[in-house]
Amino acid sequence: MDDVLSKYKEFKHRLLFLLEMQEPFLDPMITGTKNTTCEDASNMHLEK
């Protein structure tokens, strides 16, 4: 059980590290996607 827990913690730390390294690239994509989606939805609503 301890072996599984240690592997889980190691994997979690590696994943968090990778996410932190990619954060500067992911933030603009996520906010851009949200803004584009909202703008597209409002434009589509206005066109009808």
mmJSON file of the N, C-alpha and C atoms, coordinates in Angstrom:
{"data_MODEL":{"atom_site":{
"group_PDB":["ATOM","ATOM","ATOM","ATOM","ATOM","ATOM","ATOM","ATOM","ATOM","ATOM","ATOM","ATOM","ATOM","ATOM","ATOM","ATOM","ATOM","ATOM","ATOM","ATOM","ATOM","ATOM","ATOM","ATOM","ATOM","ATOM","ATOM","ATOM","ATOM","ATOM","ATOM","ATOM","ATOM","ATOM","ATOM","ATOM","ATOM","ATOM","ATOM","ATOM","ATOM","ATOM","ATOM","ATOM","ATOM","ATOM","ATOM","ATOM","ATOM","ATOM","ATOM","ATOM","ATOM","ATOM","ATOM","ATOM","ATOM","ATOM","ATOM","ATOM","ATOM","ATOM","ATOM","ATOM","ATOM","ATOM","ATOM","ATOM","ATOM","ATOM","ATOM","ATOM","ATOM","ATOM","ATOM","ATOM","ATOM","ATOM","ATOM","ATOM","ATOM","ATOM","ATOM","ATOM","ATOM","ATOM","ATOM","ATOM","ATOM","ATOM","ATOM","ATOM","ATOM","ATOM","ATOM","ATOM","ATOM","ATOM","ATOM","ATOM","ATOM","ATOM","ATOM","ATOM","ATOM","ATOM","ATOM","ATOM","ATOM","ATOM","ATOM","ATOM","ATOM","ATOM","ATOM","ATOM","ATOM","ATOM","ATOM","ATOM","ATOM","ATOM","ATOM","ATOM","ATOM","ATOM","ATOM","ATOM","ATOM","ATOM","ATOM","ATOM","ATOM","ATOM","ATOM","ATOM","ATOM","ATOM","ATOM","ATOM","ATOM","ATOM","ATOM","ATOM"],
"id":[1,2,3,4,5,6,7,8,9,10,11,12,13,14,15,16,17,18,19,20,21,22,23,24,25,26,27,28,29,30,31,32,33,34,35,36,37,38,39,40,41,42,43,44,45,46,47,48,49,50,51,52,53,54,55,56,57,58,59,60,61,62,63,64,65,66,67,68,69,70,71,72,73,74,75,76,77,78,79,80,81,82,83,84,85,86,87,88,89,90,91,92,93,94,95,96,97,98,99,100,101,102,103,104,105,106,107,108,109,110,111,112,113,114,115,116,117,118,119,120,121,122,123,124,125,126,127,128,129,130,131,132,133,134,135,136,137,138,139,140,141,142,143,144],
"type_symbol":["N","C","C","N","C","C","N","C","C","N","C","C","N","C","C","N","C","C","N","C","C","N","C","C","N","C","C","N","C","C","N","C","C","N","C","C","N","C","C","N","C","C","N","C","C","N","C","C","N","C","C","N","C","C","N","C","C","N","C","C","N","C","C","N","C","C","N","C","C","N","C","C","N","C","C","N","C","C","N","C","C","N","C","C","N","C","C","N","C","C","N","C","C","N","C","C","N","C","C","N","C","C","N","C","C","N","C","C","N","C","C","N","C","C","N","C","C","N","C","C","N","C","C","N","C","C","N","C","C","N","C","C","N","C","C","N","C","C","N","C","C","N","C","C"],
"label_atom_id":["N","CA","C","N","CA","C","N","CA","C","N","CA","C","N","CA","C","N","CA","C","N","CA","C","N","CA","C","N","CA","C","N","CA","C","N","CA","C","N","CA","C","N","CA","C","N","CA","C","N","CA","C","N","CA","C","N","CA","C","N","CA","C","N","CA","C","N","CA","C","N","CA","C","N","CA","C","N","CA","C","N","CA","C","N","CA","C","N","CA","C","N","CA","C","N","CA","C","N","CA","C","N","CA","C","N","CA","C","N","CA","C","N","CA","C","N","CA","C","N","CA","C","N","CA","C","N","CA","C","N","CA","C","N","CA","C","N","CA","C","N","CA","C","N","CA","C","N","CA","C","N","CA","C","N","CA","C","N","CA","C","N","CA","C","N","CA","C"],
"label_alt_id":[null,null,null,null,null,null,null,null,null,null,null,null,null,null,null,null,null,null,null,null,null,null,null,null,null,null,null,null,null,null,null,null,null,null,null,null,null,null,null,null,null,null,null,null,null,null,null,null,null,null,null,null,null,null,null,null,null,null,null,null,null,null,null,null,null,null,null,null,null,null,null,null,null,null,null,null,null,null,null,null,null,null,null,null,null,null,null,null,null,null,null,null,null,null,null,null,null,null,null,null,null,null,null,null,null,null,null,null,null,null,null,null,null,null,null,null,null,null,null,null,null,null,null,null,null,null,null,null,null,null,null,null,null,null,null,null,null,null,null,null,null,null,null,null],
"label_comp_id":["MET","MET","MET","ASP","ASP","ASP","ASP","ASP","ASP","VAL","VAL","VAL","LEU","LEU","LEU","SER","SER","SER","LYS","LYS","LYS","TYR","TYR","TYR","LYS","LYS","LYS","GLU","GLU","GLU","PHE","PHE","PHE","LYS","LYS","LYS","HIS","HIS","HIS","ARG","ARG","ARG","LEU","LEU","LEU","LEU","LEU","LEU","PHE","PHE","PHE","LEU","LEU","LEU","LEU","LEU","LEU","GLU","GLU","GLU","MET","MET","MET","GLN","GLN","GLN","GLU","GLU","GLU","PRO","PRO","PRO","PHE","PHE","PHE","LEU","LEU","LEU","ASP","ASP","ASP","PRO","PRO","PRO","MET","MET","MET","ILE","ILE","ILE","THR","THR","THR","GLY","GLY","GLY","THR","THR","THR","LYS","LYS","LYS","ASN","ASN","ASN","THR","THR","THR","THR","THR","THR","CYS","CYS","CYS","GLU","GLU","GLU","ASP","ASP","ASP","ALA","ALA","ALA","SER","SER","SER","ASN","ASN","ASN","MET","MET","MET","HIS","HIS","HIS","LEU","LEU","LEU","GLU","GLU","GLU","LYS","LYS","LYS"],
"label_asym_id":["A","A","A","A","A","A","A","A","A","A","A","A","A","A","A","A","A","A","A","A","A","A","A","A","A","A","A","A","A","A","A","A","A","A","A","A","A","A","A","A","A","A","A","A","A","A","A","A","A","A","A","A","A","A","A","A","A","A","A","A","A","A","A","A","A","A","A","A","A","A","A","A","A","A","A","A","A","A","A","A","A","A","A","A","A","A","A","A","A","A","A","A","A","A","A","A","A","A","A","A","A","A","A","A","A","A","A","A","A","A","A","A","A","A","A","A","A","A","A","A","A","A","A","A","A","A","A","A","A","A","A","A","A","A","A","A","A","A","A","A","A","A","A","A"],
"label_entity_id":["1","1","1","1","1","1","1","1","1","1","1","1","1","1","1","1","1","1","1","1","1","1","1","1","1","1","1","1","1","1","1","1","1","1","1","1","1","1","1","1","1","1","1","1","1","1","1","1","1","1","1","1","1","1","1","1","1","1","1","1","1","1","1","1","1","1","1","1","1","1","1","1","1","1","1","1","1","1","1","1","1","1","1","1","1","1","1","1","1","1","1","1","1","1","1","1","1","1","1","1","1","1","1","1","1","1","1","1","1","1","1","1","1","1","1","1","1","1","1","1","1","1","1","1","1","1","1","1","1","1","1","1","1","1","1","1","1","1","1","1","1","1","1","1"],
"label_seq_id":[1,1,1,2,2,2,3,3,3,4,4,4,5,5,5,6,6,6,7,7,7,8,8,8,9,9,9,10,10,10,11,11,11,12,12,12,13,13,13,14,14,14,15,15,15,16,16,16,17,17,17,18,18,18,19,19,19,20,20,20,21,21,21,22,22,22,23,23,23,24,24,24,25,25,25,26,26,26,27,27,27,28,28,28,29,29,29,30,30,30,31,31,31,32,32,32,33,33,33,34,34,34,35,35,35,36,36,36,37,37,37,38,38,38,39,39,39,40,40,40,41,41,41,42,42,42,43,43,43,44,44,44,45,45,45,46,46,46,47,47,47,48,48,48],
"pdbx_PDB_ins_code":[null,null,null,null,null,null,null,null,null,null,null,null,null,null,null,null,null,null,null,null,null,null,null,null,null,null,null,null,null,null,null,null,null,null,null,null,null,null,null,null,null,null,null,null,null,null,null,null,null,null,null,null,null,null,null,null,null,null,null,null,null,null,null,null,null,null,null,null,null,null,null,null,null,null,null,null,null,null,null,null,null,null,null,null,null,null,null,null,null,null,null,null,null,null,null,null,null,null,null,null,null,null,null,null,null,null,null,null,null,null,null,null,null,null,null,null,null,null,null,null,null,null,null,null,null,null,null,null,null,null,null,null,null,null,null,null,null,null,null,null,null,null,null,null],
"Cartn_x":[0.823,0.0,0.871,1.932,2.833,3.516,3.805,4.448,3.512,2.251,1.274,1.117,1.053,0.91,2.121,3.296,4.496,4.537,4.108,4.052,3.012,1.883,0.837,1.354,2.029,2.56,3.607,4.457,5.481,4.834,3.827,3.121,2.432,1.806,1.116,2.089,3.245,4.239,4.749,4.96,5.413,4.346,3.102,2.015,1.86,1.91,1.805,2.968,4.153,5.317,5.111,4.635,4.41,3.341,2.29,1.242,1.757,2.584,3.163,4.088,4.811,5.707,4.911,3.751,2.928,1.947,1.853,0.861,0.924,2.107,2.127,1.524,1.595,1.044,-0.434,-0.826,-2.208,-3.162,-2.726,-3.602,-4.183,-3.377,-3.971,-4.916,-4.587,-5.453,-6.799,-6.773,-8.015,-8.858,-8.259,-9.026,-9.459,-8.63,-9.013,-10.175,-10.177,-11.258,-12.555,-12.474,-13.67,-14.231,-13.366,-13.829,-14.4,-13.734,-14.208,-15.547,-15.686,-16.929,-18.07,-17.847,-18.89,-19.226,-18.217,-18.452,-19.182,-18.787,-19.439,-20.897,-21.136,-22.506,-23.361,-22.833,-23.617,-23.816,-22.802,-22.946,-23.973,-23.963,-24.929,-26.343,-26.49,-27.8,-28.304,-27.399,-27.783,-28.135,-27.479,-27.739,-29.121,-29.623,-30.944,-31.966],
"Cartn_y":[-1.19,0.0,1.26,1.247,2.399,2.637,1.541,1.657,2.358,1.994,2.61,4.089,4.399,5.783,6.62,6.071,6.812,7.037,6.039,6.203,7.242,7.246,8.236,9.649,9.821,11.143,11.599,10.684,11.022,11.447,10.707,11.036,12.394,12.644,13.909,15.082,14.935,15.999,16.246,15.181,15.335,16.032,15.642,16.246,17.725,18.054,19.453,20.273,19.686,20.378,20.676,19.685,19.898,20.963,20.946,21.951,23.348,23.45,24.747,25.251,24.353,24.756,25.216,24.629,24.96,26.102,26.55,27.556,28.834,29.391,30.613,30.41,29.189,28.908,28.542,27.895,27.446,28.578,29.526,30.605,31.4,31.879,32.632,31.776,30.495,29.625,29.432,29.233,29.005,30.271,31.413,32.657,33.048,32.796,33.09,32.232,30.985,30.083,30.515,30.875,31.306,32.581,33.553,34.811,34.599,33.797,33.542,32.833,31.876,31.128,32.059,32.924,33.848,34.834,35.362,36.318,35.663,34.446,33.744,33.465,33.073,32.77,34.027,35.162,36.396,36.874,36.721,37.111,36.249,34.965,34.069,34.428,34.795,35.151,36.434,37.408,38.671,38.511,37.565,37.355,36.776,36.008,35.393,36.444],
"Cartn_z":[0.0,0.0,0.0,0.783,0.837,-0.506,-1.219,-2.526,-3.515,-3.486,-4.385,-4.047,-2.78,-2.345,-2.753,-2.627,-3.016,-4.533,-5.31,-6.767,-7.144,-6.457,-6.71,-6.431,-5.311,-4.957,-5.959,-6.397,-7.384,-8.7,-9.138,-10.367,-10.247,-9.098,-8.869,-8.946,-8.339,-8.371,-9.792,-10.546,-11.932,-12.778,-12.586,-13.343,-13.0,-11.731,-11.321,-11.861,-11.868,-12.416,-13.897,-14.647,-16.075,-16.311,-15.524,-15.668,-15.348,-14.33,-13.986,-15.093,-15.726,-16.81,-18.035,-18.257,-19.422,-19.155,-17.916,-17.541,-18.385,-18.661,-19.483,-20.873,-21.392,-22.711,-22.641,-21.548,-21.417,-21.062,-20.241,-19.808,-20.977,-21.918,-23.039,-23.881,-24.022,-24.815,-24.129,-22.82,-22.08,-22.065,-21.745,-21.706,-23.106,-24.102,-25.48,-25.929,-25.531,-25.894,-25.217,-23.951,-23.233,-23.851,-24.136,-24.715,-26.114,-26.902,-28.254,-28.218,-27.329,-27.23,-26.85,-25.877,-25.439,-26.538,-27.215,-28.283,-29.446,-29.806,-30.901,-30.569,-29.327,-28.926,-28.974,-28.519,-28.545,-29.981,-30.831,-32.239,-32.945,-32.653,-33.277,-32.828,-31.58,-31.061,-31.727,-31.939,-32.555,-34.03,-34.708,-36.129,-36.379,-35.455,-35.629,-35.475],
"occupancy":[1.0,1.0,1.0,1.0,1.0,1.0,1.0,1.0,1.0,1.0,1.0,1.0,1.0,1.0,1.0,1.0,1.0,1.0,1.0,1.0,1.0,1.0,1.0,1.0,1.0,1.0,1.0,1.0,1.0,1.0,1.0,1.0,1.0,1.0,1.0,1.0,1.0,1.0,1.0,1.0,1.0,1.0,1.0,1.0,1.0,1.0,1.0,1.0,1.0,1.0,1.0,1.0,1.0,1.0,1.0,1.0,1.0,1.0,1.0,1.0,1.0,1.0,1.0,1.0,1.0,1.0,1.0,1.0,1.0,1.0,1.0,1.0,1.0,1.0,1.0,1.0,1.0,1.0,1.0,1.0,1.0,1.0,1.0,1.0,1.0,1.0,1.0,1.0,1.0,1.0,1.0,1.0,1.0,1.0,1.0,1.0,1.0,1.0,1.0,1.0,1.0,1.0,1.0,1.0,1.0,1.0,1.0,1.0,1.0,1.0,1.0,1.0,1.0,1.0,1.0,1.0,1.0,1.0,1.0,1.0,1.0,1.0,1.0,1.0,1.0,1.0,1.0,1.0,1.0,1.0,1.0,1.0,1.0,1.0,1.0,1.0,1.0,1.0,1.0,1.0,1.0,1.0,1.0,1.0],
"B_iso_or_equiv":[0.0,0.0,0.0,0.0,0.0,0.0,0.0,0.0,0.0,0.0,0.0,0.0,0.0,0.0,0.0,0.0,0.0,0.0,0.0,0.0,0.0,0.0,0.0,0.0,0.0,0.0,0.0,0.0,0.0,0.0,0.0,0.0,0.0,0.0,0.0,0.0,0.0,0.0,0.0,0.0,0.0,0.0,0.0,0.0,0.0,0.0,0.0,0.0,0.0,0.0,0.0,0.0,0.0,0.0,0.0,0.0,0.0,0.0,0.0,0.0,0.0,0.0,0.0,0.0,0.0,0.0,0.0,0.0,0.0,0.0,0.0,0.0,0.0,0.0,0.0,0.0,0.0,0.0,0.0,0.0,0.0,0.0,0.0,0.0,0.0,0.0,0.0,0.0,0.0,0.0,0.0,0.0,0.0,0.0,0.0,0.0,0.0,0.0,0.0,0.0,0.0,0.0,0.0,0.0,0.0,0.0,0.0,0.0,0.0,0.0,0.0,0.0,0.0,0.0,0.0,0.0,0.0,0.0,0.0,0.0,0.0,0.0,0.0,0.0,0.0,0.0,0.0,0.0,0.0,0.0,0.0,0.0,0.0,0.0,0.0,0.0,0.0,0.0,0.0,0.0,0.0,0.0,0.0,0.0],
"pdbx_formal_charge":[null,null,null,null,null,null,null,null,null,null,null,null,null,null,null,null,null,null,null,null,null,null,null,null,null,null,null,null,null,null,null,null,null,null,null,null,null,null,null,null,null,null,null,null,null,null,null,null,null,null,null,null,null,null,null,null,null,null,null,null,null,null,null,null,null,null,null,null,null,null,null,null,null,null,null,null,null,null,null,null,null,null,null,null,null,null,null,null,null,null,null,null,null,null,null,null,null,null,null,null,null,null,null,null,null,null,null,null,null,null,null,null,null,null,null,null,null,null,null,null,null,null,null,null,null,null,null,null,null,null,null,null,null,null,null,null,null,null,null,null,null,null,null,null],
"auth_seq_id":[1,1,1,2,2,2,3,3,3,4,4,4,5,5,5,6,6,6,7,7,7,8,8,8,9,9,9,10,10,10,11,11,11,12,12,12,13,13,13,14,14,14,15,15,15,16,16,16,17,17,17,18,18,18,19,19,19,20,20,20,21,21,21,22,22,22,23,23,23,24,24,24,25,25,25,26,26,26,27,27,27,28,28,28,29,29,29,30,30,30,31,31,31,32,32,32,33,33,33,34,34,34,35,35,35,36,36,36,37,37,37,38,38,38,39,39,39,40,40,40,41,41,41,42,42,42,43,43,43,44,44,44,45,45,45,46,46,46,47,47,47,48,48,48],
"auth_comp_id":["MET","MET","MET","ASP","ASP","ASP","ASP","ASP","ASP","VAL","VAL","VAL","LEU","LEU","LEU","SER","SER","SER","LYS","LYS","LYS","TYR","TYR","TYR","LYS","LYS","LYS","GLU","GLU","GLU","PHE","PHE","PHE","LYS","LYS","LYS","HIS","HIS","HIS","ARG","ARG","ARG","LEU","LEU","LEU","LEU","LEU","LEU","PHE","PHE","PHE","LEU","LEU","LEU","LEU","LEU","LEU","GLU","GLU","GLU","MET","MET","MET","GLN","GLN","GLN","GLU","GLU","GLU","PRO","PRO","PRO","PHE","PHE","PHE","LEU","LEU","LEU","ASP","ASP","ASP","PRO","PRO","PRO","MET","MET","MET","ILE","ILE","ILE","THR","THR","THR","GLY","GLY","GLY","THR","THR","THR","LYS","LYS","LYS","ASN","ASN","ASN","THR","THR","THR","THR","THR","THR","CYS","CYS","CYS","GLU","GLU","GLU","ASP","ASP","ASP","ALA","ALA","ALA","SER","SER","SER","ASN","ASN","ASN","MET","MET","MET","HIS","HIS","HIS","LEU","LEU","LEU","GLU","GLU","GLU","LYS","LYS","LYS"],
"auth_asym_id":["A","A","A","A","A","A","A","A","A","A","A","A","A","A","A","A","A","A","A","A","A","A","A","A","A","A","A","A","A","A","A","A","A","A","A","A","A","A","A","A","A","A","A","A","A","A","A","A","A","A","A","A","A","A","A","A","A","A","A","A","A","A","A","A","A","A","A","A","A","A","A","A","A","A","A","A","A","A","A","A","A","A","A","A","A","A","A","A","A","A","A","A","A","A","A","A","A","A","A","A","A","A","A","A","A","A","A","A","A","A","A","A","A","A","A","A","A","A","A","A","A","A","A","A","A","A","A","A","A","A","A","A","A","A","A","A","A","A","A","A","A","A","A","A"],
"auth_atom_id":["N","CA","C","N","CA","C","N","CA","C","N","CA","C","N","CA","C","N","CA","C","N","CA","C","N","CA","C","N","CA","C","N","CA","C","N","CA","C","N","CA","C","N","CA","C","N","CA","C","N","CA","C","N","CA","C","N","CA","C","N","CA","C","N","CA","C","N","CA","C","N","CA","C","N","CA","C","N","CA","C","N","CA","C","N","CA","C","N","CA","C","N","CA","C","N","CA","C","N","CA","C","N","CA","C","N","CA","C","N","CA","C","N","CA","C","N","CA","C","N","CA","C","N","CA","C","N","CA","C","N","CA","C","N","CA","C","N","CA","C","N","CA","C","N","CA","C","N","CA","C","N","CA","C","N","CA","C","N","CA","C","N","CA","C","N","CA","C"],
"pdbx_PDB_model_num":[1,1,1,1,1,1,1,1,1,1,1,1,1,1,1,1,1,1,1,1,1,1,1,1,1,1,1,1,1,1,1,1,1,1,1,1,1,1,1,1,1,1,1,1,1,1,1,1,1,1,1,1,1,1,1,1,1,1,1,1,1,1,1,1,1,1,1,1,1,1,1,1,1,1,1,1,1,1,1,1,1,1,1,1,1,1,1,1,1,1,1,1,1,1,1,1,1,1,1,1,1,1,1,1,1,1,1,1,1,1,1,1,1,1,1,1,1,1,1,1,1,1,1,1,1,1,1,1,1,1,1,1,1,1,1,1,1,1,1,1,1,1,1,1]
}}}
